[in-house]
Amino acid sequence: MIGEASQDHLQRERLRLLYELNRGLTTFTDLRSLLSYATEQGRRLFRAEGCAILMLDVKRNEFYFPVASDVDVKSEARLAEIRFPADRGVAGWVLQHDRAELVPDTSQDSRFFAGIDAQTQMTTRALLCAPLRTRTGNIGVIEVVNPAPELLTQSDLDFLETVAADVAVACEKAQLYERLRGEVVGLRQVCRVAGVLATAAGAVVAASSAFAHVARALPLRELFTHPPFVLGILGVLGGGVLYGIAQGWLVPRAEAGSAGPVDARKTPDFLSVREAEKDTRRQQ
């Protein structure tokens, strides 16, 4: 059994992780940093050999690993290249049944898929797995591989399920952000084309009107009240406004940030600690 002091420390660290995840959800601009933080801290809190997020590729019905944290950096790199059918293993079962699962001994569980171990040269003895739920359905799972034996309890599984809920919200927000960003890019392209066409058409109309006005030897001051000339000038101005919007002169473009889930000014060691841990593992 974990000592009372250790248990209190563990609970504080878990609350801190949930706090950082929830705070990150409101400020993050880099989903990968947020997910990397979640898997790194999840591995540490469970004193596990690995923690990974498996996302579902709906078109190919496959799992892939966008981020993972492993004590073996080489295994972590191999996971990034692996895909496997979304109906395989405990992860596939959890995804399909929408239920978190605790497997204390994978050798005794027929659902376990050994293909990943074969490709990464890992040995998975036990795992915790929880679905990433969104309003449109499950988009993947989060797994903790080989946690400390005393952390294979129902309360530990409940905590992982809570983390999974926050991770799912982050992924859903990121997907919405990317979709909106794509729509904005499309609208800017339309504005650019429309601006160029409107400016060109307006210039032609205004120039033609001015040429005809001069050819007829009409008073110059009447040109500025001549409807075709006014329409041409408005076309040039309107086209200029559209082009300015497309170029970001009038409506500034939102720059993609890289701050990660928490403000680096408040928590300067957010990613530096993670990189230091990786360096230490490489040296080992």
C-alpha positions in Angstrom: 0.0 0.0 0.0 1.1 3.5 -0.7 1.9 5.5 2.4 -0.6 8.2 3.5 1.9 11.0 2.7 2.7 9.5 -0.7 -1.0 9.1 -1.4 -1.7 12.8 -0.5 1.2 13.9 -2.8 -0.2 11.7 -5.6 -3.6 13.3 -5.2 -2.1 16.8 -5.3 -0.2 16.0 -8.4 -3.3 14.6 -10.1 -5.3 17.7 -9.2 -2.5 19.8 -10.6 -2.5 17.9 -13.9 -6.3 18.4 -14.2 -5.9 22.0 -13.4 -3.2 22.6 -16.0 -5.3 20.7 -18.6 -8.4 22.7 -17.9 -6.5 26.0 -17.9 -4.8 24.9 -21.1 -8.1 24.3 -22.8 -8.9 28.0 -22.6 -5.6 29.3 -23.8 -3.8 26.7 -25.9 -2.7 27.4 -29.4 -0.6 24.3 -29.9 -2.6 21.1 -29.4 0.5 18.9 -29.7 2.1 20.6 -26.7 -1.0 20.1 -24.6 -1.3 16.4 -25.5 2.4 15.9 -25.0 2.1 17.4 -21.6 -0.9 15.2 -20.7 0.9 12.0 -21.7 4.2 12.9 -20.1 2.5 13.8 -16.8 0.2 10.8 -17.0 3.2 8.5 -17.4 4.9 10.1 -14.4 1.8 10.1 -12.1 1.1 6.4 -12.8 4.8 5.6 -12.6 4.3 3.8 -15.8 6.6 2.8 -18.6 4.4 4.5 -21.2 1.4 6.7 -21.9 0.0 7.3 -25.3 -3.0 8.8 -27.1 -4.4 6.7 -30.0 -6.5 8.7 -32.4 -9.0 7.2 -34.8 -8.6 7.7 -38.5 -12.2 7.4 -39.5 -11.6 7.1 -43.2 -9.2 4.2 -42.8 -10.7 2.9 -39.6 -7.2 2.7 -38.0 -5.5 3.9 -34.9 -2.4 6.1 -35.0 -0.2 7.7 -32.3 -0.1 11.5 -32.6 1.8 11.7 -29.2 3.3 9.3 -26.8 5.5 9.3 -23.7 7.7 6.3 -23.1 10.7 5.6 -20.9 12.4 4.3 -24.1 12.8 7.2 -26.5 13.3 4.8 -29.4 10.0 3.1 -28.7 8.3 6.5 -28.5 9.7 7.3 -32.0 8.5 3.9 -33.4 5.0 4.5 -32.1 4.7 7.6 -34.2 5.1 5.4 -37.4 2.6 2.7 -36.4 -1.0 2.3 -37.5 -3.2 -0.7 -36.8 -6.9 -1.6 -37.3 -9.3 0.2 -34.9 -11.0 -3.0 -33.9 -7.9 -4.6 -32.6 -6.7 -4.9 -29.0 -8.0 -3.5 -25.8 -8.0 0.0 -27.4 -10.4 -1.2 -30.1 -12.6 -2.8 -27.5 -12.7 0.4 -25.4 -13.4 2.5 -28.5 -16.3 0.3 -29.6 -17.9 -0.3 -26.2 -17.3 3.2 -24.9 -16.1 2.0 -21.6 -12.8 2.4 -19.7 -11.0 -0.8 -19.0 -8.3 -2.0 -16.6 -6.2 -5.0 -17.6 -3.9 -6.1 -14.7 -2.4 -9.0 -16.8 -2.4 -8.8 -20.6 -1.3 -12.4 -20.9 -4.6 -13.5 -19.5 -6.7 -11.1 -21.7 -7.7 -12.4 -25.1 -8.4 -8.9 -26.3 -4.8 -7.9 -26.1 -3.1 -7.2 -29.4 0.6 -8.1 -29.3 1.4 -6.5 -32.7 2.4 -3.2 -31.2 4.9 -4.8 -28.8 6.4 -6.7 -31.7 7.0 -3.5 -33.6 8.3 -1.4 -30.7 10.2 -4.2 -28.8 8.2 -3.3 -25.7 6.6 -5.8 -23.3 3.1 -4.8 -22.2 2.2 -6.5 -18.9 -0.7 -4.4 -17.7 -2.6 -1.3 -19.0 -5.3 1.2 -18.3 -7.4 2.5 -21.2 -10.1 5.1 -21.5 -12.1 6.4 -24.5 -11.9 10.0 -25.8 -15.5 11.0 -25.9 -16.9 13.9 -27.9 -20.4 15.0 -28.8 -20.0 13.3 -32.2 -18.7 10.0 -30.8 -15.4 8.5 -29.7 -12.4 9.9 -31.5 -9.7 7.6 -29.9 -8.4 6.4 -26.6 -5.7 7.1 -24.0 -3.6 4.3 -22.7 -1.3 3.9 -19.7 1.2 1.0 -20.2 2.7 -0.9 -17.3 1.7 1.4 -14.4 3.0 0.7 -10.9 1.1 -2.4 -9.5 -0.4 -0.4 -6.7 -1.9 2.0 -9.2 -4.0 -0.6 -11.0 -7.2 0.2 -9.1 -10.7 1.4 -10.1 -10.0 4.9 -8.7 -6.9 5.1 -10.9 -9.0 4.1 -13.9 -11.6 6.8 -12.9 -8.8 9.4 -12.8 -7.6 8.4 -16.3 -11.2 8.6 -17.6 -11.3 12.2 -16.2 -8.1 13.0 -18.0 -9.5 11.5 -21.2 -12.5 13.8 -21.0 -10.2 16.9 -20.9 -8.1 15.5 -23.7 -11.2 14.8 -25.9 -12.4 18.4 -25.4 -9.0 19.7 -26.4 -9.0 17.6 -29.6 -12.6 18.6 -30.4 -11.7 22.3 -30.0 -8.6 21.9 -32.2 -10.7 20.2 -34.9 -13.2 23.1 -34.8 -10.3 25.6 -34.9 -8.8 24.0 -37.9 -12.1 23.8 -39.7 -12.8 27.5 -39.0 -9.3 28.4 -40.0 -9.8 26.6 -43.3 -13.0 28.5 -43.9 -11.3 31.8 -43.2 -8.5 31.0 -45.6 -11.1 30.2 -48.2 -13.0 33.4 -47.6 -9.7 35.4 -47.9 -9.0 33.8 -51.2 -12.5 34.7 -52.4 -12.0 38.3 -51.2 -8.6 38.4 -53.0 -10.1 37.3 -56.4 -13.2 39.4 -56.0 -11.1 42.4 -55.0 -8.9 42.1 -58.1 -11.8 41.7 -60.4 -13.8 44.5 -58.9 -10.8 46.9 -59.0 -10.1 46.0 -62.6 -13.7 46.3 -63.7 -14.1 49.6 -61.8 -11.0 51.0 -63.4 -12.2 50.1 -66.9 -15.6 51.6 -66.3 -14.2 54.8 -64.8 -11.6 55.2 -67.5 -14.1 54.6 -70.3 -16.6 57.1 -68.7 -13.8 59.7 -68.4 -12.6 59.2 -72.0 -16.2 59.5 -73.3 -16.8 62.6 -71.2 -13.6 64.3 -72.5 -14.4 63.3 -76.1 -17.7 65.0 -75.9 -16.0 68.1 -74.5 -18.3 68.2 -71.5 -17.3 70.3 -68.4 -14.8 68.4 -66.3 -16.7 69.1 -63.1 -19.7 67.2 -64.4 -17.5 64.1 -64.7 -17.6 63.5 -60.9 -21.4 63.3 -60.9 -21.6 61.1 -64.0 -23.2 57.8 -62.8 -20.9 55.4 -64.8 -17.7 57.2 -63.6 -19.0 57.2 -60.0 -19.9 53.5 -60.3 -16.4 52.8 -61.6 -14.7 54.6 -58.7 -16.9 52.8 -56.2 -15.8 49.5 -57.9 -12.2 50.4 -57.5 -12.6 51.4 -53.9 -14.7 48.3 -53.1 -12.2 46.1 -54.8 -9.4 47.7 -52.8 -11.2 47.0 -49.6 -11.7 43.4 -50.4 -8.1 42.9 -51.4 -7.0 44.7 -48.3 -9.1 42.3 -46.2 -7.6 39.3 -48.0 -4.0 40.6 -47.5 -4.6 41.3 -43.8 -4.2 45.0 -44.1 -7.6 45.9 -42.8 -8.4 42.7 -40.8 -5.2 41.4 -39.3 -4.6 37.7 -39.7 -4.6 35.6 -36.5 -1.0 34.3 -36.1 -0.7 30.7 -35.0 1.0 30.6 -31.6 3.3 28.1 -30.1 2.9 28.9 -26.4 1.5 25.5 -25.5 -1.2 24.9 -22.9 0.0 27.3 -20.2 1.5 30.7 -20.2 5.3 30.3 -20.4 5.7 33.6 -18.4 3.8 32.0 -15.5 5.2 28.5 -15.8 8.5 28.8 -17.6 9.5 25.2 -17.1 6.4 23.8 -18.7 8.1 22.3 -21.7 11.7 22.7 -20.5 11.2 20.2 -17.8 9.7 17.8 -20.3 12.7 18.2 -22.6 15.1 17.8 -19.7 13.4 14.5 -18.8 13.8 13.3 -22.4 17.5 14.3 -22.5 18.0 12.3 -19.2 16.3 9.3 -20.7 18.4 9.5 -23.9 21.6 9.6 -21.8 20.5 6.5 -19.9 
